[in-house]
């Protein structure tokens, strides 16, 4: 069965797909957040097509002032996913996942840079989930 993972951001949402049985993950795509309708249309397409067993969403556990605004948006995103699609949604600490991807992969800084970084960050989060690193 498939599992989806989202690395939520205000401009980009990285998406990875994984196999629950083999516990492997692969970057899938990045959704460009332009407006709410576009975002939820893309989510509907992904979820209706792939029919994931459950969804993982990266969520920071650092509650510094800078993260509070983003944390509220992520919590609303998780709430909407659960209610709109009637699917289990879990969260995992996403601290340093994007930093790790930027340091570990040598992506060229071109127009697709952030798309690659965010989808790979979602892959890292999903791999952590499969390894049992379920902090939240």
Helices and strands as residue ranges (DSSP letters): E 2-7, E 12-19, E 24-32, H 36-50, E 54-59, H 65-85, E 89-93, H 97-104, H 113-130
